[in-house]
Amino acid sequence: MSVWFITGSSRGFGLEITRAALAAGHQAVATARKAEAVREQFPDAGDALLAVPLDVTDPESIQAAVDAAVERFGRIDVLVNNAGTGLLAAVEESDDAAVRAVYETNVFGPLAVQRAALPVLRRQRSGHVINISSIVGFATAPGWGIYASTKFAVEGFTETLHTELAPLGVHVTLVEPGFFRTDFLDPTSLHTGTDVIDDYAATAGTMREAATGLNHAQPGDPAKAARAIVEMAAAPEPPLRLQLGADTLQAFDAKLDNFRKELDAWRHVALSTDHDAG
């Protein structure tokens, strides 16, 4: 039995991961801005569930939640950085305030949660950090540039964290889901640029329209994804990256193919820039 600490647990992936962890016999510290919204979802969880308020943009609430978890259960075994927000707009359409807001939640938020929780995992010399990335954290698309850049940042620091924590007995995994049938495309989770530029109608504009039609018709099943995450965390050697969804595999395969073609086509230029031997 492990103690799971999950951010953004009131809905979407966070809710389903909490449900899957409890169903597997684990204990869960389920956090959200409104803890009562989590408690309402699990009226029969009993002592296995601790629902606490946490705002990933508020360091004091983060530390209070970590302290409450340790006081209640004595440890944290699995940290899931799930809380996030979206932005769908062309890069040029994304104003400074919107960009900073999505970075505060998606980048600085998980960094702050990690800083509060990692001392616990390091003292234990055990544990697992699971950071939720995205299909666009590796293979982006028109309209998703700013959101993708936050997930690129998560990919970067998580990959490094993997190498830094491995000697201390702490596993690290990036989860890269495609489009799953959560409320991520709802206006409560996904913001769109207000300064629409006509020149981007065929790219970011088309993506905006497609997202509206895809909402609540996404191919991925979040309950299945959550169970896969909980099962993965039990593996003795969990992966650095876990892709979820056929759409993610398709997008990643296409990017890797194009990456290799371009790398080979321009390899001679890369090699030409070293100092001459001698």
C-alpha positions in Angstrom: 0.0 0.0 0.0 1.4 3.4 -1.0 0.5 7.0 -0.2 -0.4 9.0 -3.3 -0.3 12.8 -3.3 -2.2 14.2 -6.3 -2.8 17.7 -7.4 -5.9 18.8 -9.3 -8.0 16.0 -7.8 -11.5 17.4 -8.1 -11.9 16.5 -11.8 -10.3 15.1 -15.0 -7.2 13.0 -14.7 -6.7 14.0 -11.1 -10.1 12.7 -10.0 -9.6 9.4 -12.0 -6.1 8.8 -10.6 -7.4 9.3 -7.1 -10.2 6.9 -7.8 -7.9 4.3 -9.3 -5.4 4.6 -6.5 -8.1 4.1 -3.8 -9.5 1.2 -5.8 -6.1 -0.5 -5.8 -5.9 -0.3 -2.0 -3.7 2.7 -1.7 -4.1 5.8 0.5 -4.6 9.1 -1.3 -3.9 12.8 -0.4 -6.2 14.3 -2.9 -5.7 18.1 -3.3 -7.7 20.8 -5.1 -8.4 24.5 -4.6 -11.7 23.4 -3.0 -11.1 20.3 -1.0 -14.8 19.8 -0.4 -15.3 19.1 -4.1 -13.0 16.1 -3.7 -14.7 14.8 -0.5 -18.0 14.9 -2.3 -16.7 12.5 -5.0 -15.5 9.9 -2.4 -18.1 9.8 0.4 -17.2 6.2 1.4 -13.4 6.4 1.2 -13.0 6.6 5.0 -9.5 7.0 6.4 -7.8 6.1 3.1 -8.6 9.5 1.7 -7.3 12.9 2.9 -8.7 15.8 0.9 -6.9 19.0 1.5 -6.9 22.4 -0.2 -4.0 23.3 -2.4 -3.5 26.0 -5.0 -0.3 25.3 -7.0 0.3 29.1 -7.3 0.3 29.5 -3.5 3.5 28.1 -1.9 2.0 28.4 1.6 -1.0 26.1 0.7 1.4 23.7 -1.0 3.6 23.3 2.1 0.5 23.0 4.3 -0.9 20.2 2.2 2.5 18.3 2.2 2.7 18.8 6.0 -0.9 17.5 6.4 0.0 14.4 4.3 3.0 13.5 6.4 1.2 14.2 9.6 -1.7 11.9 8.6 0.2 9.0 6.8 3.8 9.5 7.8 5.1 9.5 4.2 4.5 10.2 0.6 5.2 7.5 -1.9 3.9 8.8 -5.2 3.6 12.5 -6.1 1.4 13.2 -9.1 1.7 16.7 -10.5 -1.5 16.9 -12.4 -3.0 20.3 -11.9 -2.9 22.4 -15.0 -4.6 24.8 -17.4 -4.7 25.2 -21.1 -4.3 28.0 -23.7 -5.4 27.6 -27.3 -4.3 30.5 -29.5 -1.7 31.3 -32.1 1.6 32.3 -30.5 1.2 35.9 -31.7 -2.4 36.0 -30.4 -1.3 35.1 -26.9 -1.0 38.2 -24.7 1.5 38.5 -22.0 -1.0 38.1 -19.1 -2.4 34.8 -20.6 1.1 33.4 -21.2 2.2 34.2 -17.7 -0.9 32.7 -16.1 -0.5 29.4 -17.9 3.2 29.3 -16.9 2.3 30.0 -13.3 0.1 26.9 -13.1 1.8 24.5 -15.5 5.5 25.2 -14.9 6.0 27.1 -11.6 3.2 25.1 -10.0 4.7 21.6 -10.3 8.2 23.0 -9.5 6.8 24.5 -6.2 5.0 21.2 -5.4 8.2 19.2 -6.0 10.2 21.5 -3.8 7.8 21.0 -0.9 7.5 17.2 -1.4 10.9 16.1 -2.5 12.6 16.5 1.0 10.1 13.8 2.2 11.0 11.4 -0.7 14.7 12.0 -0.3 14.6 11.3 3.4 12.8 8.0 2.6 15.2 7.2 -0.1 12.2 5.9 -2.0 9.2 7.2 -3.9 8.0 8.2 -7.4 7.4 11.5 -9.0 4.8 11.4 -11.9 4.5 14.6 -13.9 1.6 14.9 -16.3 2.8 16.2 -19.6 0.8 16.0 -22.9 0.9 14.9 -26.5 2.0 18.4 -27.3 4.8 18.2 -24.8 6.7 16.4 -27.6 4.8 16.9 -30.8 3.0 20.2 -30.9 0.4 21.6 -33.4 -1.0 25.0 -34.5 -2.8 26.8 -31.7 -1.1 24.9 -28.9 2.3 26.7 -29.0 2.2 28.4 -25.6 0.5 25.5 -23.8 3.0 23.1 -25.5 5.9 25.3 -24.4 4.8 24.8 -20.8 4.8 21.1 -21.3 8.2 21.3 -23.1 9.4 22.9 -19.9 7.9 20.1 -17.7 9.6 17.6 -20.0 12.9 19.3 -19.6 13.1 19.6 -15.9 11.5 16.2 -15.4 14.0 14.4 -17.6 16.8 16.1 -15.6 15.1 15.3 -12.3 15.1 11.7 -13.3 18.9 11.6 -13.4 19.2 13.6 -10.2 16.9 11.5 -8.1 17.8 8.0 -9.5 20.8 7.7 -7.1 18.5 8.5 -4.2 16.1 5.7 -4.9 13.3 7.9 -6.3 11.7 7.1 -9.6 10.5 9.9 -12.0 8.0 9.5 -14.9 6.5 11.8 -17.5 3.0 10.8 -18.6 2.2 12.0 -22.1 -1.5 11.6 -22.8 -3.3 12.4 -26.0 -6.8 13.8 -26.2 -8.9 12.2 -23.4 -12.5 12.6 -22.6 -12.1 15.0 -19.7 -13.3 18.6 -19.3 -9.9 19.9 -20.5 -11.5 21.5 -23.6 -14.2 23.2 -21.5 -13.9 27.0 -21.0 -13.3 26.3 -17.3 -10.0 24.6 -18.2 -9.0 25.9 -21.6 -8.6 29.6 -22.4 -8.6 30.9 -25.9 -7.0 34.1 -27.2 -9.2 37.1 -27.4 -7.1 38.9 -30.0 -7.9 36.7 -33.0 -5.7 37.4 -36.1 -7.3 36.6 -39.4 -4.0 35.5 -40.9 -4.0 32.5 -38.6 -7.6 31.3 -39.5 -6.3 28.3 -41.5 -3.9 27.2 -38.7 -4.8 28.2 -35.1 -8.3 29.1 -36.2 -9.0 25.7 -37.6 -7.7 24.1 -34.4 -10.0 26.3 -32.3 -13.0 25.0 -34.4 -11.8 21.4 -34.2 -11.4 21.6 -30.4 -15.0 22.7 -30.0 -16.2 19.7 -32.0 -13.9 17.3 -30.2 -14.9 18.4 -26.7 -16.4 15.4 -24.8 -15.8 13.2 -27.9 -12.1 12.7 -27.4 -10.9 9.1 -28.2 -9.1 8.5 -24.8 -10.8 7.0 -21.8 -9.5 8.8 -18.6 -10.5 5.9 -16.3 -8.4 3.5 -18.3 -5.5 6.0 -18.3 -5.7 6.4 -14.6 -5.6 2.6 -14.0 -2.6 2.4 -16.4 -0.8 5.1 -14.4 -1.4 3.3 -11.1 -0.3 0.0 -12.5 2.8 1.6 -14.0 3.8 3.1 -10.6 3.9 -0.4 -9.2 6.5 -1.6 -11.7 10.0 -2.2 -10.2 11.5 -0.2 -13.0 9.0 2.4 -14.2 9.6 4.2 -17.5 10.9 7.8 -17.8 8.1 8.4 -20.4 4.7 6.8 -20.6 2.6 7.6 -23.7 -1.2 7.2 -23.4 -3.5 7.0 -26.4 -3.2 5.9 -30.0 -3.2 9.5 -31.1 -0.1 10.2 -29.0 1.7 7.2 -30.6 0.8 8.4 -34.1 2.0 11.9 -33.4 5.2 10.8 -31.8 6.0 8.3 -34.6 5.5 11.0 -37.2 7.7 13.5 -35.4 10.5 11.0 -34.8 10.4 10.0 -38.5 10.6 13.7 -39.6 13.3 14.4 -37.0 15.5 11.6 -38.3 15.1 12.6 -41.9 16.0 16.2 -41.1 18.9 15.2 -38.9 20.3 13.0 -41.7 19.8 15.7 -44.4 21.7 18.3 -42.4 24.2 16.1 -40.6 27.0 17.4 -42.9 26.4 21.0 -41.7 26.5 19.9 -38.0 29.8 18.1 -38.6 31.3 21.0 -40.5 31.2 23.3 -37.5 33.8 21.6 -35.3 37.4 22.8 -35.1 39.7 21.4 -37.7 41.9 18.5 -36.4 45.5 19.1 -36.0 
